Every structure is written in structure tokens, then in C-alpha cells.
Amino acid sequence: MNNNRIRLEDVERKVPFEVPEGYFDRLPSEIQARIPVHQEHAKPLISWSWQRSVGLAAALSLLLVLVWVTYPETQGPLGQEPLSQVSDEAIIQYLEEQNISYYDLSEHQVVQGAFATDSTVMHYLDGLDEEVIRQQIIDNTPVLETI
């Protein structure tokens, strides 16, 4: 092991550099003097030409056409008028093609609102055989198992 360690207490404390008189007072003015007063504007790296303008216009036009063609059209609400001209058979056929059951329709508020009064329900049940109605109620009533 080397025991020749330098101890900081033994080192002589002397500043090896000297600053000229008034150096820090003159430094800001010397720096300002080196900065040019009027700087020239830097030239752009890419020059703009009419070919670039035409190319940009063509690209933007192509983009606009693509958005116009692919943007889906929105359809507003139809209201009551067009649907009143559709027959019940056509509506039932459409619902069957879409695999929408009567049970799925009964969960919608519009259908529930249509059957809100007893007279509406009675109107739709009028003419049906009572035995068919009883059988439907029995078939669709959940069976509670007793323990």
C-alpha cells in the first residue's frame, strides 16, 4: 500500500489566475459589440415554384375527392309519413330476415309506449282465440321450482 496521500490541509492555497482590472465591467459591452446589428434573413432551403404549387393543389384535390367519395351519408329521421305506407307483412318479413324477435322489440321504449294503454293491447288481441292466448301465457311463464 502506498501511504503517500495528499492531504488538503498541506496544499498551499494560491489562486493561479489573475483577472485584469475591470474585465467583468467591460465584458458585456464587448459581447454586444461582436453581435451584428442587422442580420440578413436566411434563405429558405427549398425554393417554391409553380410546379410545387400545382402538385400541392393536385394532392389536395385528390384528398378532397377521396373524402367526398368515402364519407358516409347520414340519414335523418324518417318520421311517421313513410312508415305508414309500409304494410304490416313487409315489416314482419323484414324483422324475420334480420333475426329480430318480438321479444327483442318489446324491450324498446317505443314499443312499450305504444302498448301503454289497455285499449291498444285489446285492439291487437281482438280476434285472437282465447285458447291461443292462454297457451302463450302458459308457455312463456317461468316455472318456479320448489325446494
Solvent accessible surface area in square Angstrom, and as a share of the most:
residue,aa,sasa,rsa
1,M,226,1.01
2,N,111,0.57
3,N,135,0.69
4,N,128,0.65
5,R,201,0.73
6,I,148,0.75
7,R,146,0.53
8,L,138,0.69
9,E,132,0.59
10,D,107,0.56
11,V,76,0.43
12,E,139,0.62
13,R,214,0.78
14,K,153,0.65
15,V,120,0.69
16,P,103,0.65
17,F,162,0.67
18,E,166,0.74
19,V,88,0.51
20,P,85,0.53
21,E,164,0.74
22,G,31,0.30
23,Y,80,0.30
24,F,134,0.56
25,D,122,0.63
26,R,111,0.41
27,L,53,0.27
28,P,81,0.51
29,S,72,0.47
30,E,74,0.33
31,I,87,0.44
32,Q,126,0.56
33,A,86,0.66
34,R,200,0.73
35,I,89,0.45
36,P,85,0.54
37,V,158,0.91
38,H,146,0.65
39,Q,122,0.54
40,E,160,0.72
41,H,172,0.77
42,A,97,0.75
43,K,178,0.75
44,P,108,0.68
45,L,183,0.91
46,I,108,0.55
47,S,85,0.55
48,W,169,0.59
49,S,42,0.27
50,W,175,0.62
51,Q,103,0.46
52,R,117,0.43
53,S,47,0.30
54,V,86,0.50
55,G,41,0.39
56,L,89,0.44
57,A,56,0.44
58,A,60,0.46
59,A,58,0.45
60,L,102,0.51
61,S,60,0.39
62,L,111,0.55
63,L,104,0.52
64,L,124,0.62
65,V,84,0.48
66,L,93,0.46
67,V,78,0.45
68,W,205,0.72
69,V,107,0.62
70,T,99,0.58
71,Y,154,0.59
72,P,96,0.60
73,E,169,0.76
74,T,128,0.75
75,Q,141,0.62
76,G,50,0.48
77,P,139,0.88
78,L,95,0.47
79,G,44,0.42
80,Q,152,0.68
81,E,124,0.55
82,P,58,0.37
83,L,94,0.47
84,S,87,0.56
85,Q,143,0.63
86,V,62,0.36
87,S,59,0.38
88,D,101,0.52
89,E,128,0.57
90,A,46,0.35
91,I,71,0.36
92,I,72,0.36
93,Q,105,0.47
94,Y,123,0.47
95,L,26,0.13
96,E,117,0.53
97,E,111,0.50
98,Q,92,0.41
99,N,134,0.69
100,I,65,0.33
101,S,56,0.36
102,Y,154,0.59
103,Y,157,0.60
104,D,62,0.32
105,L,45,0.22
106,S,49,0.32
107,E,109,0.49
108,H,105,0.47
109,Q,152,0.68
110,V,128,0.74
111,V,42,0.24
112,Q,100,0.45
113,G,49,0.47
114,A,56,0.43
115,F,83,0.34
116,A,78,0.60
117,T,77,0.45
118,D,116,0.60
119,S,81,0.52
120,T,37,0.22
121,V,48,0.28
122,M,122,0.55
123,H,133,0.59
124,Y,138,0.52
125,L,66,0.33
126,D,118,0.61
127,G,79,0.76
128,L,93,0.46
129,D,86,0.44
130,E,114,0.51
131,E,103,0.46
132,V,79,0.45
133,I,45,0.23
134,R,132,0.48
135,Q,87,0.39
136,Q,99,0.44
137,I,108,0.55
138,I,117,0.59
139,D,91,0.47
140,N,111,0.57
141,T,73,0.43
142,P,107,0.67
143,V,133,0.76
144,L,158,0.79
145,E,158,0.71
146,T,132,0.77
147,I,221,1.12
